Amino acid sequence: MAIRNIVKIGDDTLRKVCRTQLNFDERLAQILDDMADTMYNAEGVGLAAPQIGILRRFCVVDTGDGLIELINPVIIEKSGCQIGGEGCLSVPDRCEEVKRPLKVKVRAQDRNGNNIIVEGEGLKARAFCHEIDHLDGILYIDRAEKK
């Protein structure tokens, strides 16, 4: 396992739409392990593949109750509304108010290619939305509430 460099705002990689992850192999497992280590080292709650320079559809999230790996995630349900401060490891030293769903349900695959459904509420819903946005080249500052 290794700590990867986190791509910062201004790098074009963060603005690209990621491709579907097709291979569920040892290379993917190693990258997911590295992403988790990198996220924890940076004291974040989520990290998406493009944030380490990989244009594939996967991310990791841990809002305090264990690591969740999402490969090819899609939000299939959302409800409610929350507005709160949001930051990003790729946009250091900034925090903006962002409107997100209060609850989300996400369909994805695990590191072995098995289909999974995960649900999140509050911070976890915010993290899922934030990381999935990264896979579509969207940064949280694009969604920030205008003052």
Salt bridges, closest charged atoms under 4 A:
ASP33 OD1 - ARG111 NH2 2.76
ASP34 OD2 - ARG4 NH2 3.01
ASP65 OD2 - LYS124 NZ 2.88
GLU69 OE2 - ARG111 NH2 2.62
GLU77 OE2 - LYS105 NZ 3.65
GLU86 OE2 - ARG100 NH2 2.72
GLU86 OE1 - ARG126 NH1 2.54
GLU86 OE2 - HIS130 ND1 2.71
GLU96 OE2 - ARG94 NH2 3.21
ASP133 OD2 - ARG100 NH1 2.83
ASP133 OD2 - ARG143 NE 2.57
ASP136 OD1 - ARG57 NH1 3.02
ASP142 OD2 - ARG15 NH1 2.46
